[in-house]
Amino acid sequence: MAVCRTDRWLEKDGDQPIRLCQRLTRYFPDASAQDIYHYLLPYGMYRPAKTIKEIVEQMKQKDMWKRVEAVYEKRKKDWNGPDVPIFLFPADSYNRKLVREFNGKGGVAFHDKLFLFLLPHHTNKEIEALVTHEYNHVCRLNKQKKKYEKMTLLDAVILEGLAESAVERYVGKDHRASWTSYYSDELLHHFWQRYVAPHRSISAQHPLCSRILYGLGFYPDMVGYAVGYAIVCRCLERGKELAELMDMDSEQMLQIAAFEGGE
């Protein structure tokens, strides 16, 4: 399976994204095209705009589909990862959270498929960082073999921490997301105890999970992501390898990090 030719879909139906999403219903058996589109929107899927055809043309001129596939093939080989379809679409340039925290790029991963949202200005390193982060999710979800409905908040924060640690390892420290350096170690331990630990066992599908992960409402910005990254970094500091952590249960990683005790 390779990067799907969504450029052709966009040429035909780019100004009608719900019609475009009709092609995705085979990958989401219980969802309508409208359901799929509205699910993808918060992760960065573009909104209808007069400029969409121009954006798609620029993305084609910059070979963004080939560039995504080249990174995917590298990471699949690095991690002996699964073969999954990848769907590339323009990102929503009006999504302020996406612009502020991820420089306008986004994605969402499942165990059997991957969605990426990019714009023509994104560099090779930004593309590599996004593909690395999101495909790491795919690999982790496959290794854990835990159904999505069984995943917890702790699983979700560890998932994000592993993915950004993979970016640091394979793309470079300078290409980590900005939220990796928002807070001191002391603050991150405090945030774990106050915001994450009390809710660590709630379902990843619970609305509170997203609020903690992204730091919505009164929660500190990107607090769940930042705490997850700190836990994984602590495991790496204690001699564990990234590949080893990919196979490890979230609770076991928490024990190795000794995060709860604040050591």
C-alpha positions, 0 to 999 in steps of 0.5 A: 500500500502506498500514498493514495492519489488524493491529488486526483480526488482533489482535482475533481472534488476539492471544492466539495470535501464531503463528496471527496470523503465519499471515497473514504467510506470503504475505510470507515464501514460505519460512517458516512462521508459527512461523519468522516469529514467532520471527524477529520476537521479538528485534526487539520483537514481543509475547509472549502475555499476558493484557493483550494485548487491553487493550493493543490496545484502548488502541492503537486508542483512541489511533489508533496505526495512523493515526498511523503511516500519517501519518508513513509518507506524509510520509517516503515523499513526502520521500524519494520512497520505495517503497510497502510494506506496514507491519505494526504490532503491540504491543511486548514490554514485557518485552524489557529491551534494547528498553526500555533502548535504545529506550524499549520500541519496535522494528522491523525493515525489509526492502526490500519490507515493514516491521514496527513494535512500539509500546505505547500510551504512545508519543508522536507524536514517538516514533512519528515517530522509529521510522517515520522510522528504519525506513522509512529502512532500506527506502529505503536497501535499495531504493537500494542494490539489494544482496541481504540475503545480500550485505550486510556488517557495514559495510553494517549499521552504515552502515544504522543510522547513516543511519537515526538521522541521518534521525531527527535531520534530520526529527524533531529532535536531541532525539528521537535514540536514547540510544545516539547520545551514549554515547561520545566521538569518540575512543572511537568511533574506537577502537571502530571499529579494535578491534571493527568494522574487523577484521570489516567484511566479514563477512556481515550474517547472521553471528551476530557481526554482531548481537553487534557491532551491539547490543554483546552479550557483552563488546562495548560497548553498541550499539557498531555502531550508535554507530560507524555514526552517527559515520561518517555524521555525519562525512560530513555534517560534510564537506558531504555531504547525507543524500539523497546519502549514501542513494545512496552505497556504504558503502565510499565513505562510509567514505572520505569520513568518513576514519574509519579514519585518525582525522582 
